[in-house]
Amino acid sequence: MSKPPKAKDRDAQLGRMLVNIYETGYMDRNTMYKMSFLKGMAAGFGGVIGATIVVALLLWILTLFSQVPLIGHFTEKVTQTVEQAK
């Protein structure tokens, strides 16, 4: 069983593969940069939307515990803060 390549060897191999892609004309550098930029924008947008949904669900769940003695005071403060921010 062979050992997995070290990170330095993997990086060098990846660099050689990218150079080969550019030299053979398979893909233009500008096209690659544009695609990478759009991929990053989509990932960032998806992360923001996902985080918004998670926070909204968390706040909704906290409002269900407003009658619990120890947690109720905290959830009321959070609810007031959100209402004031609107």
Biopython code that builds the backbone (N, CA, C, O; Angstrom):
import numpy as np
from Bio.PDB.StructureBuilder import StructureBuilder

atoms = [
    (1, "MET", "N", (0.848, -1.179, 0.000)),
    (1, "MET", "CA", (0.000, 0.000, 0.000)),
    (1, "MET", "C", (0.889, 1.237, 0.000)),
    (1, "MET", "O", (1.787, 1.357, 0.834)),
    (2, "SER", "N", (0.646, 2.154, -0.928)),
    (2, "SER", "CA", (1.491, 3.340, -1.027)),
    (2, "SER", "C", (0.986, 4.443, -0.103)),
    (2, "SER", "O", (-0.199, 4.524, 0.220)),
    (3, "LYS", "N", (1.921, 5.279, 0.304)),
    (3, "LYS", "CA", (1.584, 6.391, 1.177)),
    (3, "LYS", "C", (0.958, 7.502, 0.335)),
    (3, "LYS", "O", (1.313, 7.670, -0.832)),
    (4, "PRO", "N", (0.023, 8.266, 0.922)),
    (4, "PRO", "CA", (-0.537, 9.395, 0.180)),
    (4, "PRO", "C", (0.547, 10.451, -0.035)),
    (4, "PRO", "O", (1.444, 10.597, 0.796)),
    (5, "PRO", "N", (0.469, 11.190, -1.148)),
    (5, "PRO", "CA", (1.495, 12.202, -1.411)),
    (5, "PRO", "C", (1.435, 13.326, -0.382)),
    (5, "PRO", "O", (0.371, 13.653, 0.143)),
    (6, "LYS", "N", (2.577, 13.899, -0.109)),
    (6, "LYS", "CA", (2.646, 15.010, 0.829)),
    (6, "LYS", "C", (2.006, 16.241, 0.197)),
    (6, "LYS", "O", (1.831, 16.315, -1.019)),
    (7, "ALA", "N", (1.663, 17.199, 1.045)),
    (7, "ALA", "CA", (0.970, 18.393, 0.570)),
    (7, "ALA", "C", (1.805, 19.138, -0.463)),
    (7, "ALA", "O", (1.261, 19.641, -1.445)),
    (8, "LYS", "N", (3.104, 19.216, -0.261)),
    (8, "LYS", "CA", (3.967, 19.925, -1.198)),
    (8, "LYS", "C", (3.959, 19.245, -2.564)),
    (8, "LYS", "O", (3.915, 19.913, -3.596)),
    (9, "ASP", "N", (4.000, 17.911, -2.564)),
    (9, "ASP", "CA", (3.960, 17.165, -3.818)),
    (9, "ASP", "C", (2.615, 17.314, -4.512)),
    (9, "ASP", "O", (2.552, 17.440, -5.735)),
    (10, "ARG", "N", (1.535, 17.299, -3.730)),
    (10, "ARG", "CA", (0.193, 17.485, -4.310)),
    (10, "ARG", "C", (0.072, 18.853, -4.935)),
    (10, "ARG", "O", (-0.464, 18.987, -6.035)),
    (11, "ASP", "N", (0.568, 19.889, -4.242)),
    (11, "ASP", "CA", (0.486, 21.249, -4.771)),
    (11, "ASP", "C", (1.284, 21.389, -6.059)),
    (11, "ASP", "O", (0.838, 22.043, -7.001)),
    (12, "ALA", "N", (2.455, 20.779, -6.100)),
    (12, "ALA", "CA", (3.273, 20.844, -7.310)),
    (12, "ALA", "C", (2.577, 20.132, -8.466)),
    (12, "ALA", "O", (2.598, 20.613, -9.599)),
    (13, "GLN", "N", (1.963, 18.992, -8.182)),
    (13, "GLN", "CA", (1.253, 18.256, -9.217)),
    (13, "GLN", "C", (0.052, 19.061, -9.717)),
    (13, "GLN", "O", (-0.210, 19.098, -10.919)),
    (14, "LEU", "N", (-0.674, 19.701, -8.812)),
    (14, "LEU", "CA", (-1.807, 20.534, -9.203)),
    (14, "LEU", "C", (-1.341, 21.702, -10.063)),
    (14, "LEU", "O", (-1.993, 22.046, -11.050)),
    (15, "GLY", "N", (-0.222, 22.312, -9.696)),
    (15, "GLY", "CA", (0.323, 23.409, -10.492)),
    (15, "GLY", "C", (0.683, 22.956, -11.895)),
    (15, "GLY", "O", (0.409, 23.665, -12.863)),
    (16, "ARG", "N", (1.295, 21.782, -12.017)),
    (16, "ARG", "CA", (1.632, 21.256, -13.348)),
    (16, "ARG", "C", (0.375, 20.988, -14.165)),
    (16, "ARG", "O", (0.358, 21.226, -15.373)),
    (17, "MET", "N", (-0.679, 20.495, -13.515)),
    (17, "MET", "CA", (-1.933, 20.228, -14.218)),
    (17, "MET", "C", (-2.562, 21.524, -14.720)),
    (17, "MET", "O", (-3.081, 21.565, -15.836)),
    (18, "LEU", "N", (-2.522, 22.579, -13.915)),
    (18, "LEU", "CA", (-3.082, 23.863, -14.348)),
    (18, "LEU", "C", (-2.298, 24.445, -15.516)),
    (18, "LEU", "O", (-2.885, 24.964, -16.466)),
    (19, "VAL", "N", (-0.983, 24.360, -15.445)),
    (19, "VAL", "CA", (-0.158, 24.845, -16.551)),
    (19, "VAL", "C", (-0.493, 24.071, -17.818)),
    (19, "VAL", "O", (-0.568, 24.655, -18.900)),
    (20, "ASN", "N", (-0.695, 22.770, -17.694)),
    (20, "ASN", "CA", (-1.047, 21.954, -18.849)),
    (20, "ASN", "C", (-2.394, 22.375, -19.434)),
    (20, "ASN", "O", (-2.558, 22.417, -20.654)),
    (21, "ILE", "N", (-3.348, 22.685, -18.573)),
    (21, "ILE", "CA", (-4.664, 23.136, -19.048)),
    (21, "ILE", "C", (-4.524, 24.424, -19.838)),
    (21, "ILE", "O", (-5.118, 24.558, -20.907)),
    (22, "TYR", "N", (-3.744, 25.378, -19.329)),
    (22, "TYR", "CA", (-3.572, 26.652, -20.017)),
    (22, "TYR", "C", (-2.805, 26.488, -21.323)),
    (22, "TYR", "O", (-3.172, 27.086, -22.334)),
    (23, "GLU", "N", (-1.735, 25.679, -21.312)),
    (23, "GLU", "CA", (-0.888, 25.534, -22.496)),
    (23, "GLU", "C", (-1.577, 24.795, -23.632)),
    (23, "GLU", "O", (-1.320, 25.080, -24.801)),
    (24, "THR", "N", (-2.451, 23.847, -23.302)),
    (24, "THR", "CA", (-3.138, 23.102, -24.360)),
    (24, "THR", "C", (-4.305, 23.883, -24.935)),
    (24, "THR", "O", (-4.878, 23.480, -25.947)),
    (25, "GLY", "N", (-4.666, 24.990, -24.309)),
    (25, "GLY", "CA", (-5.775, 25.796, -24.809)),
    (25, "GLY", "C", (-7.129, 25.253, -24.414)),
    (25, "GLY", "O", (-8.155, 25.689, -24.935)),
    (26, "TYR", "N", (-7.138, 24.301, -23.495)),
    (26, "TYR", "CA", (-8.416, 23.730, -23.057)),
    (26, "TYR", "C", (-9.300, 24.802, -22.442)),
    (26, "TYR", "O", (-10.508, 24.832, -22.673)),
    (27, "MET", "N", (-8.688, 25.680, -21.659)),
    (27, "MET", "CA", (-9.454, 26.753, -21.038)),
    (27, "MET", "C", (-8.576, 27.990, -20.934)),
    (27, "MET", "O", (-7.393, 27.903, -20.605)),
    (28, "ASP", "N", (-9.161, 29.122, -21.213)),
    (28, "ASP", "CA", (-8.465, 30.401, -21.150)),
    (28, "ASP", "C", (-8.367, 30.863, -19.689)),
    (28, "ASP", "O", (-9.266, 30.598, -18.892)),
    (29, "ARG", "N", (-7.289, 31.544, -19.346)),
    (29, "ARG", "CA", (-7.121, 32.039, -17.971)),
    (29, "ARG", "C", (-8.252, 32.979, -17.574)),
    (29, "ARG", "O", (-8.779, 32.890, -16.465)),
    (30, "ASN", "N", (-8.624, 33.882, -18.484)),
    (30, "ASN", "CA", (-9.692, 34.837, -18.153)),
    (30, "ASN", "C", (-11.004, 34.113, -17.878)),
    (30, "ASN", "O", (-11.743, 34.485, -16.966)),
    (31, "THR", "N", (-11.294, 33.082, -18.664)),
    (31, "THR", "CA", (-12.508, 32.304, -18.443)),
    (31, "THR", "C", (-12.448, 31.607, -17.088)),
    (31, "THR", "O", (-13.434, 31.568, -16.352)),
    (32, "MET", "N", (-11.286, 31.062, -16.772)),
    (32, "MET", "CA", (-11.114, 30.384, -15.473)),
    (32, "MET", "C", (-11.310, 31.379, -14.324)),
    (32, "MET", "O", (-11.964, 31.057, -13.332)),
    (33, "TYR", "N", (-10.750, 32.574, -14.452)),
    (33, "TYR", "CA", (-10.906, 33.583, -13.397)),
    (33, "TYR", "C", (-12.361, 34.003, -13.252)),
    (33, "TYR", "O", (-12.852, 34.162, -12.135)),
    (34, "LYS", "N", (-13.051, 34.183, -14.367)),
    (34, "LYS", "CA", (-14.461, 34.573, -14.318)),
    (34, "LYS", "C", (-15.295, 33.489, -13.651)),
    (34, "LYS", "O", (-16.157, 33.779, -12.821)),
    (35, "MET", "N", (-15.034, 32.245, -14.019)),
    (35, "MET", "CA", (-15.791, 31.140, -13.422)),
    (35, "MET", "C", (-15.513, 31.031, -11.924)),
    (35, "MET", "O", (-16.430, 30.788, -11.139)),
    (36, "SER", "N", (-14.263, 31.207, -11.529)),
    (36, "SER", "CA", (-13.917, 31.150, -10.107)),
    (36, "SER", "C", (-14.575, 32.284, -9.338)),
    (36, "SER", "O", (-15.051, 32.088, -8.220)),
    (37, "PHE", "N", (-14.603, 33.467, -9.936)),
    (37, "PHE", "CA", (-15.242, 34.611, -9.291)),
    (37, "PHE", "C", (-16.732, 34.357, -9.095)),
    (37, "PHE", "O", (-17.268, 34.584, -8.010)),
    (38, "LEU", "N", (-17.399, 33.884, -10.151)),
    (38, "LEU", "CA", (-18.831, 33.617, -10.046)),
    (38, "LEU", "C", (-19.123, 32.494, -9.052)),
    (38, "LEU", "O", (-20.116, 32.543, -8.327)),
    (39, "LYS", "N", (-18.264, 31.498, -9.021)),
    (39, "LYS", "CA", (-18.429, 30.414, -8.053)),
    (39, "LYS", "C", (-18.299, 30.937, -6.623)),
    (39, "LYS", "O", (-19.062, 30.537, -5.744)),
    (40, "GLY", "N", (-17.339, 31.825, -6.389)),
    (40, "GLY", "CA", (-17.169, 32.421, -5.071)),
    (40, "GLY", "C", (-18.342, 33.295, -4.670)),
    (40, "GLY", "O", (-18.771, 33.286, -3.516)),
    (41, "MET", "N", (-18.862, 34.055, -5.636)),
    (41, "MET", "CA", (-20.031, 34.896, -5.351)),
    (41, "MET", "C", (-21.243, 34.042, -4.990)),
    (41, "MET", "O", (-21.971, 34.358, -4.050)),
    (42, "ALA", "N", (-21.459, 32.961, -5.738)),
    (42, "ALA", "CA", (-22.591, 32.078, -5.459)),
    (42, "ALA", "C", (-22.437, 31.417, -4.092)),
    (42, "ALA", "O", (-23.412, 31.295, -3.351)),
    (43, "ALA", "N", (-21.219, 30.989, -3.752)),
    (43, "ALA", "CA", (-20.989, 30.368, -2.446)),
    (43, "ALA", "C", (-21.231, 31.374, -1.321)),
    (43, "ALA", "O", (-21.830, 31.028, -0.303)),
    (44, "GLY", "N", (-20.776, 32.599, -1.493)),
    (44, "GLY", "CA", (-21.003, 33.633, -0.479)),
    (44, "GLY", "C", (-22.478, 33.959, -0.313)),
    (44, "GLY", "O", (-22.969, 34.098, 0.807)),
    (45, "PHE", "N", (-23.179, 34.080, -1.430)),
    (45, "PHE", "CA", (-24.609, 34.380, -1.385)),
    (45, "PHE", "C", (-25.369, 33.244, -0.708)),
    (45, "PHE", "O", (-26.257, 33.483, 0.110)),
    (46, "GLY", "N", (-25.018, 32.014, -1.050)),
    (46, "GLY", "CA", (-25.666, 30.854, -0.427)),
    (46, "GLY", "C", (-25.398, 30.792, 1.068)),
    (46, "GLY", "O", (-26.277, 30.423, 1.847)),
    (47, "GLY", "N", (-24.188, 31.153, 1.470)),
    (47, "GLY", "CA", (-23.865, 31.164, 2.892)),
    (47, "GLY", "C", (-24.669, 32.196, 3.658)),
    (47, "GLY", "O", (-25.129, 31.940, 4.770)),
    (48, "VAL", "N", (-24.834, 33.362, 3.058)),
    (48, "VAL", "CA", (-25.619, 34.419, 3.711)),
    (48, "VAL", "C", (-27.078, 34.008, 3.828)),
    (48, "VAL", "O", (-27.691, 34.187, 4.881)),
    (49, "ILE", "N", (-27.633, 33.464, 2.764)),
    (49, "ILE", "CA", (-29.035, 33.028, 2.801)),
    (49, "ILE", "C", (-29.210, 31.905, 3.828)),
    (49, "ILE", "O", (-30.169, 31.916, 4.600)),
    (50, "GLY", "N", (-28.304, 30.953, 3.838)),
    (50, "GLY", "CA", (-28.380, 29.849, 4.799)),
    (50, "GLY", "C", (-28.287, 30.332, 6.233)),
    (50, "GLY", "O", (-29.041, 29.875, 7.092)),
    (51, "ALA", "N", (-27.371, 31.249, 6.501)),
    (51, "ALA", "CA", (-27.217, 31.784, 7.855)),
    (51, "ALA", "C", (-28.459, 32.558, 8.280)),
    (51, "ALA", "O", (-28.864, 32.490, 9.440)),
    (52, "THR", "N", (-29.060, 33.288, 7.357)),
    (52, "THR", "CA", (-30.278, 34.038, 7.663)),
    (52, "THR", "C", (-31.406, 33.094, 8.053)),
    (52, "THR", "O", (-32.142, 33.350, 9.006)),
    (53, "ILE", "N", (-31.532, 32.012, 7.314)),
    (53, "ILE", "CA", (-32.585, 31.039, 7.628)),
    (53, "ILE", "C", (-32.340, 30.387, 8.981)),
    (53, "ILE", "O", (-33.276, 30.208, 9.761)),
    (54, "VAL", "N", (-31.092, 30.032, 9.267)),
    (54, "VAL", "CA", (-30.775, 29.394, 10.552)),
    (54, "VAL", "C", (-31.055, 30.345, 11.713)),
    (54, "VAL", "O", (-31.628, 29.931, 12.721)),
    (55, "VAL", "N", (-30.663, 31.603, 11.588)),
    (55, "VAL", "CA", (-30.906, 32.579, 12.664)),
    (55, "VAL", "C", (-32.400, 32.810, 12.838)),
    (55, "VAL", "O", (-32.878, 32.906, 13.968)),
    (56, "ALA", "N", (-33.148, 32.900, 11.739)),
    (56, "ALA", "CA", (-34.599, 33.097, 11.842)),
    (56, "ALA", "C", (-35.260, 31.919, 12.541)),
    (56, "ALA", "O", (-36.134, 32.109, 13.387)),
    (57, "LEU", "N", (-34.851, 30.706, 12.196)),
    (57, "LEU", "CA", (-35.415, 29.533, 12.862)),
    (57, "LEU", "C", (-35.049, 29.500, 14.348)),
    (57, "LEU", "O", (-35.877, 29.144, 15.187)),
    (58, "LEU", "N", (-33.821, 29.868, 14.666)),
    (58, "LEU", "CA", (-33.385, 29.899, 16.063)),
    (58, "LEU", "C", (-34.200, 30.911, 16.863)),
    (58, "LEU", "O", (-34.624, 30.623, 17.982)),
    (59, "LEU", "N", (-34.419, 32.086, 16.296)),
    (59, "LEU", "CA", (-35.223, 33.095, 16.995)),
    (59, "LEU", "C", (-36.663, 32.638, 17.154)),
    (59, "LEU", "O", (-37.282, 32.884, 18.189)),
    (60, "TRP", "N", (-37.200, 31.977, 16.140)),
    (60, "TRP", "CA", (-38.569, 31.480, 16.241)),
    (60, "TRP", "C", (-38.683, 30.431, 17.337)),
    (60, "TRP", "O", (-39.644, 30.429, 18.106)),
    (61, "ILE", "N", (-37.701, 29.540, 17.407)),
    (61, "ILE", "CA", (-37.707, 28.510, 18.452)),
    (61, "ILE", "C", (-37.578, 29.143, 19.835)),
    (61, "ILE", "O", (-38.208, 28.683, 20.788)),
    (62, "LEU", "N", (-36.762, 30.201, 19.953)),
    (62, "LEU", "CA", (-36.622, 30.878, 21.251)),
    (62, "LEU", "C", (-37.922, 31.517, 21.703)),
    (62, "LEU", "O", (-38.200, 31.569, 22.902)),
    (63, "THR", "N", (-38.726, 32.006, 20.762)),
    (63, "THR", "CA", (-40.001, 32.619, 21.153)),
    (63, "THR", "C", (-40.963, 31.584, 21.723)),
    (63, "THR", "O", (-41.874, 31.940, 22.470)),
    (64, "LEU", "N", (-40.780, 30.319, 21.389)),
    (64, "LEU", "CA", (-41.646, 29.270, 21.931)),
    (64, "LEU", "C", (-41.371, 29.020, 23.410)),
    (64, "LEU", "O", (-42.218, 28.466, 24.111)),
    (65, "PHE", "N", (-40.200, 29.421, 23.891)),
    (65, "PHE", "CA", (-39.809, 29.198, 25.282)),
    (65, "PHE", "C", (-40.011, 30.439, 26.156)),
    (65, "PHE", "O", (-39.361, 30.570, 27.193)),
    (66, "SER", "N", (-40.881, 31.330, 25.762)),
    (66, "SER", "CA", (-41.064, 32.560, 26.537)),
    (66, "SER", "C", (-41.714, 32.302, 27.898)),
    (66, "SER", "O", (-41.595, 33.140, 28.791)),
    (67, "GLN", "N", (-42.387, 31.182, 28.082)),
    (67, "GLN", "CA", (-43.046, 30.865, 29.356)),
    (67, "GLN", "C", (-42.137, 30.123, 30.331)),
    (67, "GLN", "O", (-42.491, 29.969, 31.500)),
    (68, "VAL", "N", (-40.980, 29.662, 29.881)),
    (68, "VAL", "CA", (-40.053, 28.933, 30.751)),
    (68, "VAL", "C", (-39.381, 29.941, 31.684)),
    (68, "VAL", "O", (-38.891, 30.967, 31.213)),
    (69, "PRO", "N", (-39.342, 29.678, 32.993)),
    (69, "PRO", "CA", (-38.853, 30.672, 33.963)),
    (69, "PRO", "C", (-37.429, 31.178, 33.703)),
    (69, "PRO", "O", (-37.216, 32.390, 33.694)),
    (70, "LEU", "N", (-36.469, 30.312, 33.497)),
    (70, "LEU", "CA", (-35.085, 30.767, 33.350)),
    (70, "LEU", "C", (-34.785, 31.324, 31.961)),
    (70, "LEU", "O", (-33.990, 32.252, 31.822)),
    (71, "ILE", "N", (-35.412, 30.767, 30.948)),
    (71, "ILE", "CA", (-35.120, 31.169, 29.575)),
    (71, "ILE", "C", (-36.047, 32.290, 29.117)),
    (71, "ILE", "O", (-35.707, 33.049, 28.209)),
    (72, "GLY", "N", (-37.216, 32.394, 29.741)),
    (72, "GLY", "CA", (-38.224, 33.368, 29.311)),
    (72, "GLY", "C", (-37.721, 34.797, 29.301)),
    (72, "GLY", "O", (-37.994, 35.542, 28.360)),
    (73, "HIS", "N", (-36.986, 35.194, 30.338)),
    (73, "HIS", "CA", (-36.469, 36.566, 30.422)),
    (73, "HIS", "C", (-35.508, 36.843, 29.266)),
    (73, "HIS", "O", (-35.555, 37.907, 28.649)),
    (74, "PHE", "N", (-34.644, 35.883, 28.984)),
    (74, "PHE", "CA", (-33.676, 36.037, 27.893)),
    (74, "PHE", "C", (-34.393, 36.139, 26.549)),
    (74, "PHE", "O", (-34.046, 36.987, 25.726)),
    (75, "THR", "N", (-35.392, 35.283, 26.318)),
    (75, "THR", "CA", (-36.084, 35.310, 25.027)),
    (75, "THR", "C", (-36.898, 36.590, 24.854)),
    (75, "THR", "O", (-37.054, 37.081, 23.736)),
    (76, "GLU", "N", (-37.408, 37.122, 25.935)),
    (76, "GLU", "CA", (-38.141, 38.393, 25.841)),
    (76, "GLU", "C", (-37.201, 39.526, 25.428)),
    (76, "GLU", "O", (-37.568, 40.374, 24.615)),
    (77, "LYS", "N", (-35.989, 39.540, 25.988)),
    (77, "LYS", "CA", (-35.017, 40.563, 25.612)),
    (77, "LYS", "C", (-34.628, 40.441, 24.146)),
    (77, "LYS", "O", (-34.515, 41.445, 23.443)),
    (78, "VAL", "N", (-34.424, 39.208, 23.686)),
    (78, "VAL", "CA", (-34.065, 38.998, 22.283)),
    (78, "VAL", "C", (-35.210, 39.452, 21.382)),
    (78, "VAL", "O", (-34.972, 40.101, 20.363)),
    (79, "THR", "N", (-36.436, 39.123, 21.742)),
    (79, "THR", "CA", (-37.601, 39.522, 20.960)),
    (79, "THR", "C", (-37.732, 41.038, 20.921)),
    (79, "THR", "O", (-38.028, 41.602, 19.868)),
    (80, "GLN", "N", (-37.516, 41.705, 22.049)),
    (80, "GLN", "CA", (-37.586, 43.170, 22.077)),
    (80, "GLN", "C", (-36.508, 43.788, 21.210)),
    (80, "GLN", "O", (-36.763, 44.766, 20.508)),
    (81, "THR", "N", (-35.307, 43.233, 21.248)),
    (81, "THR", "CA", (-34.211, 43.757, 20.443)),
    (81, "THR", "C", (-34.525, 43.622, 18.952)),
    (81, "THR", "O", (-34.269, 44.539, 18.171)),
    (82, "VAL", "N", (-35.082, 42.473, 18.565)),
    (82, "VAL", "CA", (-35.422, 42.272, 17.149)),
    (82, "VAL", "C", (-36.529, 43.206, 16.740)),
    (82, "VAL", "O", (-36.489, 43.762, 15.643)),
    (83, "GLU", "N", (-37.516, 43.394, 17.587)),
    (83, "GLU", "CA", (-38.642, 44.295, 17.273)),
    (83, "GLU", "C", (-38.158, 45.748, 17.146)),
    (83, "GLU", "O", (-38.633, 46.483, 16.280)),
    (84, "GLN", "N", (-37.217, 46.162, 18.006)),
    (84, "GLN", "CA", (-36.699, 47.518, 17.929)),
    (84, "GLN", "C", (-35.870, 47.735, 16.670)),
    (84, "GLN", "O", (-35.812, 48.847, 16.146)),
    (85, "ALA", "N", (-35.227, 46.676, 16.183)),
    (85, "ALA", "CA", (-34.389, 46.791, 14.985)),
    (85, "ALA", "C", (-35.228, 46.941, 13.720)),
    (85, "ALA", "O", (-34.716, 47.399, 12.698)),
    (86, "LYS", "N", (-36.487, 46.570, 13.767)),
    (86, "LYS", "CA", (-37.360, 46.689, 12.587)),
    (86, "LYS", "C", (-37.627, 48.105, 12.316)),
    (86, "LYS", "O", (-38.340, 48.428, 11.366)),
]
sb = StructureBuilder()
sb.init_structure("model")
sb.init_model(0)
sb.init_chain("A")
sb.init_seg("    ")
for serial, (resi, resn, name, xyz) in enumerate(atoms, 1):
    if name == "N":
        sb.init_residue(resn, " ", resi, " ")
    sb.init_atom(name, np.array(xyz, "f"), 0.0, 1.0, " ", f" {name:<3s}", serial, name[0])
structure = sb.get_structure()
